[in-house]
Amino acid sequence: MNMSSRSEGRSEARTEERSPERLVHVPLGERAYDILIGPGLITRAGGEITARLKGRKAAIVTDEHVAPLYLEALMDSLQTDGIEAVSLTLPAGEKTKSFEHLATVTDMVLSARIERNDAVIALGGGVIGDLAGFAAGIVRRGVRFVQIPTSLLAQVDSSVGGKTGINTRHGKNLLGVFHQPDLVLADTAALDSLSEREFRAGYAEVAKYGLIDQPDFFAWLEKNWKAVFAGGPERIEAIAVSCQAKSDVVVEDEREMGRRALLNLGHTFGHALEAATEYDSRRLVHGEGVAIGMVLAHQFSARLNLASPDDAVRVTAHLKAVGLPTSMSDIPGKLPPTERLLDAIAQDKKVMSGKLTFILTHGIGQSFVANDVPSSEVLSFLEEKRPK
């Protein structure tokens, strides 16, 4: 890791057209913020930040993959607009969401004398956003926070909504705070540097919004996914629709006490699979776990006679066409015993009073929160789907 510095001088959320840029406004009263979506936003970050925030200092958190690509351009933009900035570059990967790196980030922010009106800036994917956001939420009991997500997954999901956190040996994202960003800059040009695998993993979260409650969007994706992958207006449209969908849910249920839990479609199974692979990105990354999890959620719903098996077949077919894994047998290497998978599910944040909670479905775009799901049903289902 390394450090560098440079200084000098249903509330209705709306989506507005800018060509080729889009804006999604998240109306959370005094904590309202904008999500800007379009190419070239990293080079304009300084102006966008100074137009919204009073502070003139920033602490940038990034990782070793993203820093060589975008850190210099970001710091140049901040300097041009009079923001004094320091930066910290961390190792890439899920294991960076740890106590150790949280301590490193908070120490850097405090050493830079970041005050409440100054900003912590997350430049990177979901791991950096979650970690930096957690630090921003606890330093001085909360400083300003700007998300500059550079992965598709982060642009459509983790950068929006204020959920931050780190992992522990007990499970994923079990320590964290709700700390809303003050601005999200989703630079779509940054997605051109992603590997095909990374982009596909992010696409799983895009498809999720259609499967939750927007069947027309899922049908649109079935027809237009190749154009989304190719870039251009379809990509910006898919990201804008996804951000709008998440904004609508966050405004209605910011603290995940009800409807916001729907955003976890596929995540209960997916997080258990990530834990089962010990967060080894060579075997499974988050979006791939979500893809398998969404298929399992639809298959489990069909098993419980809540939905037609045809819906699970349709979801599987689309995700497979995109190139995503759709079953546990697609994960390289051996998985632990079924009981261990169930233990990981029992640690999920949605568990209430020890009762298993899943996001299940009555069909495409008809997801719902299912409370008190019998563990015996889950165990037998996992045993059936687990590779022999």
Phi and psi in degrees as a GROMACS rama.xvg file:
@    title "Ramachandran Plot"
@    xaxis  label "Phi"
@    yaxis  label "Psi"
@TYPE xy
-146.637  159.26  ASN-2
-121.917  145.39  MET-3
-142.185  164.48  SER-4
-144.458  156.662  SER-5
-155.129  139.853  ARG-6
-140.175  175.24  SER-7
128.734  159.446  GLU-8
-60.2469  142.268  SER-11
-88.5435  118.352  GLU-12
-86.3634  151.936  ALA-13
-122.733  148.687  ARG-14
-117.113  124.602  THR-15
-114.444  144.001  GLU-16
-83.0521  126.358  GLU-17
-129.25  142.913  ARG-18
-105.144  117.212  SER-19
-95.7225  20.6005  PRO-20
-91.8668  150.548  GLU-21
-123.117  152.904  ARG-22
-128.803  128.221  LEU-23
-116.046  124.449  VAL-24
-100.418  131.527  HIS-25
-104.804  102.676  VAL-26
-85.4675  83.8569  PRO-27
-109.843  46.0295  LEU-28
62.0372  -126.767  GLY-29
-66.6714  -18.1184  GLU-30
-104.362  21.4374  ARG-31
-63.8416  150.333  ALA-32
-152.993  164.406  TYR-33
-104.504  146.303  ASP-34
-113.955  115.262  ILE-35
-99.0532  134.964  LEU-36
-129.413  121.013  ILE-37
162.344  173.844  GLY-38
-79.3313  149.249  PRO-39
82.9502  10.0743  GLY-40
-72.0547  -26.7489  LEU-41
-62.9006  -40.2555  ILE-42
-73.5552  -12.4982  THR-43
-108.425  7.75419  ARG-44
-58.5785  -41.815  ALA-45
-56.2797  -47.431  GLY-46
-65.5816  -40.0699  GLY-47
-66.2786  -37.121  GLU-48
-72.0691  -46.7398  ILE-49
-65.9027  -25.0138  THR-50
-70.9132  -16.397  ALA-51
-119.955  -27.3915  ARG-52
-116.43  148.166  LEU-53
-83.9143  -31.7889  LYS-54
-65.6312  157.703  GLY-55
-126.865  24.9794  ARG-56
-129.232  152.267  LYS-57
-147.865  145.678  ALA-58
-118.111  115.358  ALA-59
-95.3267  131.222  ILE-60
-113.828  127.559  VAL-61
-144.644  -174.967  THR-62
-128.056  173.077  ASP-63
-69.1298  -16.0846  GLU-64
-84.4137  -39.2099  HIS-65
-83.3969  -36.971  VAL-66
-53.0903  -47.2388  ALA-67
-64.0466  -22.1592  PRO-68
-87.5604  -40.4004  LEU-69
-132.406  -11.771  TYR-70
-63.6963  -44.6144  LEU-71
-62.222  -42.8124  GLU-72
-63.1779  -39.1912  ALA-73
-66.0923  -46.2194  LEU-74
-66.0232  -35.5217  MET-75
-60.6105  -43.359  ASP-76
-65.2612  -42.9746  SER-77
-62.7117  -44.4139  LEU-78
-61.517  -43.0979  GLN-79
-57.2362  -34.4873  THR-80
-100.169  18.9761  ASP-81
78.9191  23.3756  GLY-82
-102.799  122.721  ILE-83
-80.2329  126.127  GLU-84
-131.277  144.423  ALA-85
-121.158  160.455  VAL-86
-137.864  153.756  SER-87
-131.981  126.009  LEU-88
-108.714  121.568  THR-89
-108.897  164.894  LEU-90
-61.5289  148.75  PRO-91
-84.0875  151.35  ALA-92
119.77  159.231  GLY-93
-58.7449  -30.8576  GLU-94
-68.9472  -11.1  LYS-95
-71.4698  -19.7737  THR-96
-78.8867  74.275  LYS-97
-137.454  166.113  SER-98
-56.3013  -43.5923  PHE-99
-57.8992  -48.9154  GLU-100
-77.1205  -27.1929  HIS-101
-62.0176  -43.1549  LEU-102
-62.2133  -39.9316  ALA-103
-63.5425  -43.2425  THR-104
-66.6591  -46.3855  VAL-105
-64.5297  -36.1075  THR-106
-64.3529  -41.5816  ASP-107
-63.0431  -43.5668  MET-108
-64.19  -42.7051  VAL-109
-68.9245  -39.6582  LEU-110
-62.6195  -32.1718  SER-111
-79.6699  -0.348445  ALA-112
56.3007  42.9511  ARG-113
-69.8848  124.92  ILE-114
-99.6393  176.802  GLU-115
-61.4284  -31.0197  ARG-116
-88.3139  -7.54581  ASN-117
-82.3556  178.536  ASP-118
-128.884  142.57  ALA-119
-93.7636  130.773  VAL-120
-114.893  124.442  ILE-121
-95.521  115.639  ALA-122
-114.355  98.2844  LEU-123
159.934  -159.426  GLY-124
-88.396  -160.744  GLY-125
-64.3267  -34.6004  GLY-126
-61.7059  -49.4697  VAL-127
-65.155  -41.4018  ILE-128
-61.9084  -44.359  GLY-129
-65.3614  -43.7669  ASP-130
-68.8448  -50.1066  LEU-131
-64.6944  -37.3057  ALA-132
-65.4963  -38.8407  GLY-133
-62.7008  -45.5478  PHE-134
-60.416  -44.0956  ALA-135
-62.6107  -31.1662  ALA-136
-76.5255  -23.2617  GLY-137
-108.696  -22.1783  ILE-138
-68.6562  126.661  VAL-139
52.7596  29.5037  ARG-140
60.0063  25.4217  ARG-141
123.384  114.05  GLY-142
-116.408  171.386  VAL-143
-63.9029  152.126  ARG-144
-141.069  129.021  PHE-145
-121.537  129.403  VAL-146
-100.182  126.507  GLN-147
-123.398  80.5496  ILE-148
-74.454  133.967  PRO-149
-111.422  1.97012  THR-150
-114.559  155.88  SER-151
-62.8717  -42.0041  LEU-152
-58.3434  -44.7961  LEU-153
-68.6528  -36.828  ALA-154
-65.7149  -34.6702  GLN-155
-99.9888  -8.59592  VAL-156
-137.031  -76.3362  ASP-157
-69.3018  -22.0192  SER-158
-79.4771  -12.2733  SER-159
-113.341  131.338  VAL-160
114.379  -14.5824  GLY-161
87.4396  3.68686  GLY-162
-82.4947  123.67  LYS-163
-128.684  163.593  THR-164
164.665  176.656  GLY-165
-130.548  168.217  ILE-166
-95.3769  157.547  ASN-167
-132.606  177.338  THR-168
-66.3442  -14.3882  ARG-169
-85.8836  -14.8986  HIS-170
153.21  -177.63  GLY-171
-91.3186  136.409  LYS-172
58.9366  31.5054  ASN-173
-85.335  -11.6082  LEU-174
-120.28  127.851  LEU-175
175.197  -179.012  GLY-176
-139.716  159.853  VAL-177
-85.324  116.749  PHE-178
-143.417  101.037  HIS-179
-67.3045  142.165  GLN-180
-69.9611  161.833  PRO-181
-96.3691  -13.4011  ASP-182
-168.216  140.933  LEU-183
-123.691  125.213  VAL-184
-113.938  100.754  LEU-185
-95.15  90.286  ALA-186
-80.0082  105.577  ASP-187
-69.2537  -20.5133  THR-188
-66.2676  -27.8181  ALA-189
-64.7012  -23.9429  ALA-190
-69.6696  -18.8758  LEU-191
-66.6289  -18.4547  ASP-192
-89.1291  -4.85273  SER-193
-74.4626  149.117  LEU-194
-71.4513  161.673  SER-195
-60.2741  -37.2298  GLU-196
-63.3983  -44.747  ARG-197
-62.9996  -41.6435  GLU-198
-65.9023  -42.9321  PHE-199
-59.8354  -42.0993  ARG-200
-60.7222  -40.6539  ALA-201
-66.7328  -34.3199  GLY-202
-61.8066  -29.0408  TYR-203
-56.6673  -38.5815  ALA-204
-71.8862  -29.7586  GLU-205
-64.9864  -49.2001  VAL-206
-60.0584  -32.3058  ALA-207
-55.1934  -40.862  LYS-208
-63.5891  -36.2121  TYR-209
-66.5473  -39.2587  GLY-210
-73.9741  -24.1853  LEU-211
-69.8651  -59.8308  ILE-212
-155.536  18.5671  ASP-213
-130.399  73.1648  GLN-214
-59.5666  -32.0394  PRO-215
-65.6454  -36.5386  ASP-216
-67.2252  -40.7145  PHE-217
-62.3117  -41.6122  PHE-218
-63.5855  -38.3902  ALA-219
-62.6662  -41.4408  TRP-220
-65.1817  -37.4773  LEU-221
-59.1591  -33.1308  GLU-222
-88.9729  -28.016  LYS-223
-117.392  8.44846  ASN-224
-61.612  -33.3606  TRP-225
-64.6424  -37.5769  LYS-226
-69.7699  -34.9035  ALA-227
-61.9826  -43.0867  VAL-228
-67.0328  -34.3396  PHE-229
-73.6505  -21.7175  ALA-230
99.0774  -175.554  GLY-231
90.3719  -159.89  GLY-232
-62.7074  -32.8376  PRO-233
-65.5782  -37.1091  GLU-234
-65.0181  -46.964  ARG-235
-61.9995  -40.2888  ILE-236
-61.712  -45.9248  GLU-237
-63.0837  -40.1388  ALA-238
-68.0281  -42.806  ILE-239
-63.5444  -43.8197  ALA-240
-62.9013  -41.0572  VAL-241
-63.8538  -46.4712  SER-242
-64.6176  -38.9348  CYS-243
-63.3702  -41.6253  GLN-244
-62.5712  -43.8948  ALA-245
-68.3322  -39.9076  LYS-246
-57.3923  -45.9329  SER-247
-57.6259  -42.3676  ASP-248
-71.1237  -42.3221  VAL-249
-63.0018  -41.4605  VAL-250
-62.3727  -37.0578  VAL-251
-76.4089  -32.8877  GLU-252
-148.32  74.1221  ASP-253
-62.7553  -36.9202  GLU-254
-98.4011  14.3368  ARG-255
59.0393  47.0545  GLU-256
-97.0818  -7.21783  MET-257
-154.732  -103.303  GLY-258
-63.2597  -28.7201  ARG-259
-61.7105  -23.7617  ARG-260
-58.5715  -23.1207  ALA-261
-60.5238  -26.2292  LEU-262
-64.9467  -11.2757  LEU-263
-91.828  15.3933  ASN-264
-52.4057  125.794  LEU-265
84.4233  -12.6732  GLY-266
-82.1107  -30.4878  HIS-267
-63.0653  -50.269  THR-268
-65.7803  -43.5269  PHE-269
-61.5486  -44.4941  GLY-270
-64.2667  -37.0143  HIS-271
-63.6896  -38.7158  ALA-272
-69.7958  -37.1464  LEU-273
-62.3089  -43.5703  GLU-274
-63.3775  -38.0564  ALA-275
-64.8047  -27.7442  ALA-276
-96.2546  8.10238  THR-277
56.2412  36.8156  GLU-278
54.9347  34.978  TYR-279
-85.6012  106.627  ASP-280
-66.8838  -15.669  SER-281
-69.2334  -26.3358  ARG-282
-97.2225  -41.3207  ARG-283
-158.968  131.525  LEU-284
-108.865  166.177  VAL-285
-53.7534  -50.3477  HIS-286
-62.2881  -32.8729  GLY-287
-68.0267  -39.023  GLU-288
-62.8317  -38.5456  GLY-289
-65.6117  -40.6876  VAL-290
-60.0733  -49.6128  ALA-291
-62.1575  -40.5369  ILE-292
-62.5509  -38.2037  GLY-293
-67.608  -38.9158  MET-294
-63.2273  -46.3979  VAL-295
-61.4613  -38.6516  LEU-296
-63.0565  -40.3646  ALA-297
-71.5925  -38.0659  HIS-298
-67.6061  -40.3269  GLN-299
-65.7076  -38.6074  PHE-300
-61.6018  -41.5378  SER-301
-65.3059  -39.5512  ALA-302
-60.5761  -36.4942  ARG-303
-85.6617  7.52802  LEU-304
61.6109  33.2875  ASN-305
-96.1696  -21.0456  LEU-306
-148.388  163.431  ALA-307
-75.1247  140.132  SER-308
-58.3316  -24.077  PRO-309
-62.0942  -31.9806  ASP-310
-66.7707  -42.1163  ASP-311
-63.0129  -38.3339  ALA-312
-63.6589  -41.6235  VAL-313
-66.2685  -44.0565  ARG-314
-62.2295  -45.3701  VAL-315
-59.9697  -44.4432  THR-316
-61.8985  -42.2578  ALA-317
-68.5353  -48.1012  HIS-318
-64.9706  -35.0652  LEU-319
-68.0523  -39.1766  LYS-320
-61.1597  -36.1233  ALA-321
-71.0948  -24.2139  VAL-322
106.426  13.8752  GLY-323
-88.9954  151.137  LEU-324
-68.4948  146.878  PRO-325
-130.049  1.64969  THR-326
-148.847  162.017  SER-327
-63.3973  -26.5574  MET-328
-69.5599  -14.4885  SER-329
-80.0809  -9.13028  ASP-330
-85.8119  123.119  ILE-331
-63.2293  145.228  PRO-332
84.7808  175.456  GLY-333
-84.9598  146.338  LYS-334
-100.246  154  LEU-335
-69.1457  171.482  PRO-336
-56.1649  154.98  PRO-337
-56.7383  -36.1414  THR-338
-61.7981  -34.1132  GLU-339
-68.0417  -37.4185  ARG-340
-62.6818  -42.2532  LEU-341
-65.5429  -37.0284  LEU-342
-61.1709  -40.4271  ASP-343
-64.6457  -39.4079  ALA-344
-63.6056  -37.7777  ILE-345
-67.5275  -16.4309  ALA-346
-88.9914  -3.07303  GLN-347
-60.9422  146.099  ASP-348
-63.5088  -20.6014  LYS-349
-82.6614  -7.19562  LYS-350
-65.1728  130.681  VAL-351
-125.387  125.328  MET-352
53.4687  34.0469  SER-353
78.6192  0.941372  GLY-354
-92.6088  136.371  LYS-355
-73.7232  132.415  LEU-356
-121.649  130.412  THR-357
-127.01  155.725  PHE-358
-95.62  111.957  ILE-359
-113.896  -173.021  LEU-360
-148.586  150.753  THR-361
-98.9464  1.6491  HIS-362
152.48  -179.299  GLY-363
-58.6878  122.491  ILE-364
75.1038  20.5784  GLY-365
-131.358  49.4002  GLN-366
-77.3341  155.354  SER-367
-153.908  162.662  PHE-368
-87.8198  122.009  VAL-369
-107.154  112.84  ALA-370
-93.6819  155.287  ASN-371
55.8862  48.4209  ASP-372
-74.6818  128.879  VAL-373
-60.9286  127.944  PRO-374
-63.6754  -28.8247  SER-375
-64.4712  -37.3621  SER-376
-66.7916  -43.3938  GLU-377
-63.7571  -42.9984  VAL-378
-62.3051  -46.1698  LEU-379
-67.946  -35.2245  SER-380
-65.9773  -45.7994  PHE-381
-63.6672  -38.1928  LEU-382
-62.2123  -38.2319  GLU-383
-67.8984  -38.5931  GLU-384
-89.4726  -18.8086  LYS-385
-67.9584  135.275  ARG-386
-61.5399  137.474  PRO-387
